[in-house]
Amino acid sequence: MTQHLEICEVAHGSPEYWETADLRNRVLRQPIGLKFSPEDIEAEKHYRHFACYFGDRLAACLMLDPLENGDIRMRQLAVLPELQRQGVGKSLVAHAEEWARKAGYRRMTLHARETAVTFYEALGYSRGGARFEEVTIQHWAMDKRLTI
Ligand SMILES: CC(C)(COP(=O)(O)OP(=O)(O)OC[C@H]1O[C@@H](n2cnc3c(N)ncnc32)[C@H](O)[C@@H]1OP(=O)(O)O)[C@@H](O)C(=O)NCCC(=O)NCCS
């Protein structure tokens, strides 16, 4: 199915952005009893938003957050539950890494939920530091050097 995926950047505040926010809400927030606050939405103005479509259906999304130290941080990767474990997440992350590499970033960082660590390791990310709690669940800091 991955050859039928289309990935593009979407603008904060556009209808496509709100669709990604809804997917992140359903996949990441609702299961742990969280909701988006107006402050969350405001903070996301500074991120780059990527959407992955399977036909006319939103299949996955993520955000990239340019950091002051010159790294870039991947945030809130979410794949539609019925399309998980079919290569969608891997394709979207590869696209985001390529975008970041071309934009001059040399390192991608992220906070991985413990349940997603194996996924990120399969994509070449390494754990750094100790496990910590964020939004009520255990996470690991992970990163990957973006080679040219
Ligand atoms: C975690 C998530 C983003 C992975 O995306 P996906 O589309 O399901 O994963 P892919 O099919 O692209 O998997 C890529 C590789 O990682 C492996 N993998 C994926 N999910 C895995 C898991 N939960 N456990 C172990 N391995 C996993 C796959 O086997 C695959 O390896 P392969 O290419 O050798 O077959 C997706 O399942 C998801 O949205 N989960 C819920 C939300 C979440 O946890 N987001 C991340 C927050 S940090």
The ligand as an SDF file (V2000), in Angstrom:
LIG
                    3D

 48 50  0  0  0  0  0  0  0  0999 V2000
    3.7780    3.7330   16.4300 C   0  0  0  0  0  0  0  0  0  0  0  0
    3.2190    4.0380   15.0370 C   0  0  0  0  0  0  0  0  0  0  0  0
    3.4590    5.4890   14.6720 C   0  0  0  0  0  0  0  0  0  0  0  0
    3.9710    3.1260   14.0200 C   0  0  0  0  0  0  0  0  0  0  0  0
    3.4630    3.3600   12.7150 O   0  0  0  0  0  0  0  0  0  0  0  0
    3.0320    2.1070   11.8070 P   0  0  0  0  0  0  0  0  0  0  0  0
    2.5550    2.6200   10.5090 O   0  0  0  0  0  0  0  0  0  0  0  0
    2.0690    1.2790   12.6080 O   0  0  0  0  0  0  0  0  0  0  0  0
    4.4140    1.3120   11.6930 O   0  0  0  0  0  0  0  0  0  0  0  0
    5.0840    0.6950   10.3560 P   0  0  0  0  0  0  0  0  0  0  0  0
    4.1310   -0.2940    9.7750 O   0  0  0  0  0  0  0  0  0  0  0  0
    5.5470    1.7930    9.4720 O   0  0  0  0  0  0  0  0  0  0  0  0
    6.3100   -0.0660   11.0080 O   0  0  0  0  0  0  0  0  0  0  0  0
    7.6730    0.1550   10.6610 C   0  0  0  0  0  0  0  0  0  0  0  0
    8.5150   -0.8800   11.3380 C   0  0  0  0  0  0  0  0  0  0  0  0
    8.4060   -0.8030   12.7670 O   0  0  0  0  0  0  0  0  0  0  0  0
    7.8930   -2.0330   13.2950 C   0  0  0  0  0  0  0  0  0  0  0  0
    6.8510   -1.7090   14.2670 N   0  0  0  0  0  0  0  0  0  0  0  0
    5.8080   -0.8700   14.0960 C   0  0  0  0  0  0  0  0  0  0  0  0
    5.0660   -0.7720   15.2130 N   0  0  0  0  0  0  0  0  0  0  0  0
    5.6590   -1.6030   16.1000 C   0  0  0  0  0  0  0  0  0  0  0  0
    5.3530   -1.9660   17.4260 C   0  0  0  0  0  0  0  0  0  0  0  0
    4.3040   -1.4500   18.0920 N   0  0  0  0  0  0  0  0  0  0  0  0
    6.1400   -2.8780   18.0310 N   0  0  0  0  0  0  0  0  0  0  0  0
    7.1920   -3.4180   17.3730 C   0  0  0  0  0  0  0  0  0  0  0  0
    7.5500   -3.1040   16.1080 N   0  0  0  0  0  0  0  0  0  0  0  0
    6.7840   -2.2040   15.4840 C   0  0  0  0  0  0  0  0  0  0  0  0
    7.2680   -2.7650   12.1210 C   0  0  0  0  0  0  0  0  0  0  0  0
    7.3690   -4.1540   12.3100 O   0  0  0  0  0  0  0  0  0  0  0  0
    8.0370   -2.2800   10.9450 C   0  0  0  0  0  0  0  0  0  0  0  0
    9.1900   -3.0570   10.7120 O   0  0  0  0  0  0  0  0  0  0  0  0
    9.4620   -3.6440    9.2280 P   0  0  0  0  0  0  0  0  0  0  0  0
    9.5830   -2.4390    8.3130 O   0  0  0  0  0  0  0  0  0  0  0  0
   10.7200   -4.3950    9.3850 O   0  0  0  0  0  0  0  0  0  0  0  0
    8.2660   -4.4780    8.9410 O   0  0  0  0  0  0  0  0  0  0  0  0
    1.6900    3.7090   14.9230 C   0  0  0  0  0  0  0  0  0  0  0  0
    1.4990    2.3490   15.2110 O   0  0  0  0  0  0  0  0  0  0  0  0
    0.8170    4.5620   15.8390 C   0  0  0  0  0  0  0  0  0  0  0  0
    0.2970    5.5970   15.4150 O   0  0  0  0  0  0  0  0  0  0  0  0
    0.6540    4.1180   17.0850 N   0  0  0  0  0  0  0  0  0  0  0  0
   -0.1930    4.8180   18.0700 C   0  0  0  0  0  0  0  0  0  0  0  0
    0.3230    6.2230   18.3650 C   0  0  0  0  0  0  0  0  0  0  0  0
    1.7900    6.2670   18.7920 C   0  0  0  0  0  0  0  0  0  0  0  0
    2.2300    5.4850   19.6220 O   0  0  0  0  0  0  0  0  0  0  0  0
    2.5220    7.2220   18.1920 N   0  0  0  0  0  0  0  0  0  0  0  0
    3.9280    7.4260   18.5120 C   0  0  0  0  0  0  0  0  0  0  0  0
    4.0240    8.3260   19.6960 C   0  0  0  0  0  0  0  0  0  0  0  0
    5.6970    8.5210   20.2080 S   0  0  0  0  0  0  0  0  0  0  0  0
  1  2  1  0
  2  3  1  0
  2  4  1  0
  2 36  1  0
  4  5  1  0
  5  6  1  0
  6  7  2  0
  6  8  1  0
  6  9  1  0
  9 10  1  0
 10 11  2  0
 10 12  1  0
 10 13  1  0
 13 14  1  0
 14 15  1  0
 15 16  1  0
 15 30  1  0
 16 17  1  0
 17 18  1  0
 17 28  1  0
 18 19  1  0
 18 27  1  0
 19 20  2  0
 20 21  1  0
 21 22  1  0
 21 27  2  0
 22 23  1  0
 22 24  2  0
 24 25  1  0
 25 26  2  0
 26 27  1  0
 28 29  1  0
 28 30  1  0
 30 31  1  0
 31 32  1  0
 32 33  2  0
 32 34  1  0
 32 35  1  0
 36 37  1  0
 36 38  1  0
 38 39  2  0
 38 40  1  0
 40 41  1  0
 41 42  1  0
 42 43  1  0
 43 44  2  0
 43 45  1  0
 45 46  1  0
 46 47  1  0
 47 48  1  0
M  END
$$$$
